[in-house]
Amino acid sequence: MSRFFIFGIRQSILLALLFMFAAGFVQNADARKQPKTQLYLVGVGTGDPDNITLRAINVIKDSDIIFCHKRMRDRFPILLQGKEIHDPGFGIFAIYGKTPEEAKKSKRFNYEEKMKAFEQISAIIRDAVKQGKVVSVLGSGDTTIYGPNMWYMEAFEDLNPEVIPGLSCFNAANAALRKGVTSGEKAHSVILTASFGREEYTGPDSIENLSQHQASMVFFTMFLDMEKVVEKLKTHYPPDTPIAIVLFAGYKDKEEIVQGTLDTILEKTKGEKLPFEHLIYVGDFLTKRYKKSDK
């Protein structure tokens, strides 16, 4: 065997070892940069309890401390049994990161009360992490879609929090409709929006501005004035545009759909008080059929 061949083998081995060492160093450096996750924002799904994901169940099982509302405790009594449970501080999203002057403009939440709740939550979480405990903040549906707890990601950014995805009411309502929300006759895009009682809002994402594209639209409907929304949609959508209201998406025994057009939907819902849990869909995908009628 020639000396040049042996020398070449040695050089190759040396380069391989150097590469492995460098890769290990980078990996260790990344590990040092990213502390082990002890704080989770967990989406537990919408509707019936069996819409929760297996991943969410496992994270909750491994958690020592849980932040969730009483209603969620009632949904998952066995899963949460024996856990230390605290209130998640609904409404902190309205004041977090704002000056006292800005925050106090909101009449919906008391600034001092929410700041006190924030300080208590912060103390509990940071003390728990120091003790090596795992903390989970539970939210309905997909916590990243109009979720009230996303401020946790910023407030505790230094703790490397992780989001566990959940089944949104949007996903559940899509399934209830049995239609492809991105498969309209004219539009192949969908806009997710919410009114939040802002029917008079005139900003860039107002109902009028969004509807001029005539894409399919889905409204998350907290505090929505149906009559005003329909009126504004008619600014750009034809009056015969299909519309559907999905009630209690994800609840097997309560799920219901009311369908009509922009011209007829108010008459169909007249005198009915819509529940908090409903979504509104607008677009011709609601009546599209792949196979055209032979008639």
N, C-alpha and C positions, 0 to 999 in steps of 0.2 A: 504494500500500500504506500503510495507516494507521500512525501512530506506535505506537498501542496494540498492533497486531498484531506489529510488529517487536520491541517491548519484550517481548511474550509469548514470542516465539521465543527471544530472548536469555536470558530467565529459564529457559526449558526446557532450553536448552543448558547453562547454568551449573549447574542442578540435576543434570543427567545427568553432567557432569564431576565434580561434588562426590561423587556416588554412586559413580562409578568409582574415584575417589581413595580414598574411604573403604573400599570393598571391597578394593582393592589393599593398603591399609594393614593391614586385618584379616588378609588372607591372609598378608602378610609377617610380621605379628606371630605368627600361628599357626606359620609355618615356623620362626621363631626359637625358639618354645617347644618344638617337636618336632624334635630333631636327626635328621639322616639316619640311617636304620637301618643298622647294620653288624653286628648280632647277631640271628641267627635260631634259633628252635627249630623244627626241621623234622620233621614226621611223614612217615615214608617208607612207610607202609602196612604191611600184614601179609601173611604168606605168601610167595607167589612174588614175585620182583623186579618183574614187570610190573604189580603193584598200586600202584606208586608213581605220584604225580601228575606231570603235566608241569610244574606250578609248582614242585614240590619239586626236580625235576631241574634246572630253570633256576637256582634259588637255589643249589644245591650246585655247579653249574658255575661260578657267579660267586664262590664262596667261596674264600678263601685258606687258611683254617684250619678243620679239621673235628674235632669231638669225637664219637667213636662207639666202640662195642665192636668187638672183633675179628670177632664173628659178622656184624656189619653190613658190615664191610670185605669179608668173603667173599661177601656177597650182591651187592655193587655194586663189583666190582674195577675195572672200566673207568671208571665214573663218578668213583671216588675216586683214580684213578691220578694221581700227581704232587702230591697234596694233603699238606699238613702235618697229620698226624693225632695226636690225643691222646685219652687215656682220659677219659670223661665224669664219672667219680667216682661210680659207683653206691653208694648208701647215704648220700650227703650229705643227702638229703631227711630222714633220720631224726634228724639233729643240727642242721640249719640253723635258726637263730632260737631255739634253746633254750639255756638255761643249761647249763654243764657238768654240774651235778647232775642236771638233767632228762634230758639226752642220755645220761648214763652209766647210766641205768636200763635202757636198751635193751641186751640181751645179744647182739643180732644183729650190731651193728657196733661197732668200736673207735673211741671218740671222738677220741683223739689222731690216729689214722691218717686219719680222715675230715676232720678240721680241717686237717691238713697238705695233703691232696688239694685241699680247697677253696681254700686260700691259693695253691697252685700254679696252679690253674685261673683264679682271679681275676687273678693276675699276667699270665698268658698272654693272656687276653681283653683286659684294659685296655691292655696294651702294644700289642697288635695294632690295636686301635681308634685309638690315638694315631698309629699309623703309616698309618692310612687303610685298613687291611685289613678284609675281611669274614669274619666267623666264623659257622659253623653248627654247632649241636648237634643231632645226629640221634637220633630216637627211633622205636621200632617203633609201628605202628598210628597211632592218634590220641593224640598226646602229652598231651592234656588229660584223657584217661580213664585213671585209675590209672597215669599216667606218672610215672616216677621223676625226671624232670628239670624239673618245673614250678618248682622253687626258683630256677632261673636267672632267671625273669621278675621275681622280687622282688630277688634279689641284685644284678642289673644293671639295675634299673628306670631308673636315670639314663641308660642308653645307648639307651633307647627300643626294646627288643627286640620282635621280631615273631614270632608263631606262624604257621607254615605248616601248614594242616590236612592230616591224613592219613587213609587208609582204615583204620578200626578193625577189629579181629577181630570186634567186634559186628556191623558192617556185612557182613563176609564170611560170618559164621555165619547171619545173616538170609537172605542170598542162597542159602546152602546148603540151608536149611530150605524155601525157596520158600513161605514163609508171611508174612502181615502181622502182625508182632508186636504191633501196636496194634489188631488186628481180631478180638478174641476174641468168644465168644458173650456173655459177661457183662462182661468187662473191656475197656476201650479205652485203658488206660494201661499203661506198662511201667516197672518199677523196675530200675535197674542197681545191683548191689551186689557185694560181695566178702566172703569169709570171712577170708582171711589167717590161718587158724588160730585165729580168735576165736570158735569155736563156743560157748564159755562166756560170751561177752560179753552183757551184759544192758542196754546203753544204749538210747536212743530209736530207733536204727536197727538193733536186733538182728534176727535172722531171725524170731523170734516176732512182734515188733512190726510188722515190714514185712509179714509174711504175713497178718496179720489183715485187711488190705484186700482180699485175694484178687485183686490186680492181677497181670498177667503179670510174672514176675521173670526176670532174667538174672544169673547169677553169673559173675563173673570169678574163676577158681578157683585162684589161687595157694595152695598148702598147705592145700587144703580137705579136710576129713574127710567124705566122702560119706555115710557111715552116720549121722553126727550131724546133718548138714544135712537129710537126708530125715526123720529123726525129728522135728526141730523144725518142718519144713514141715507135717507131718501134724497139728500143733497146731490149725491153722486151715483147711488145704486138705483136701478130701475125699480118701480114699485112691485113688480112681480118676482123680485129676487127672493129665493128660498131662505128661510130662517128656521132655526130649531132651538128649542130650549131643553136642555138635558137636566133633569132634576135628580138629585141624590146619585150622581155617578159613582159607581163602584159598590153600591148597596144592592145586593141581589134581590131582596124582597121589596125595596122601595123605589128602585130606579124607574124613571118615567120620562117620556119624550113628548113634547108638544111641538108640532110642526105647522108651518104656514108660510106666508110671504110677508114682505114688509107692509103690504096693504091689509093683510088679514090677521096678523098675529095679535094685535091689541084687542081685537074683538074676541079672539080665542082665549085670551087670558083675562078678560074683563071680569072684575069682581073676585079674582083669585089672588090670594097673597102668596107670592112665590117664596119658597124657603131660602135661607141663607145659602145653602149648598145647591147652586145651579149655575150652569154655563150657557152662554148664548153663542150660537154658530150662525154665520152669515156667508152665503156663497152658493154658486150653482153646483158645486160638488155634491150637495145634499140630494139633488134629483138626477144626477148623471147616471146613465147606464151604459156599460160597455157595448152591450148588444142592443141594437135599436129594434124597436117594435116592428113586427111584420105588417101591422095594420096600416 
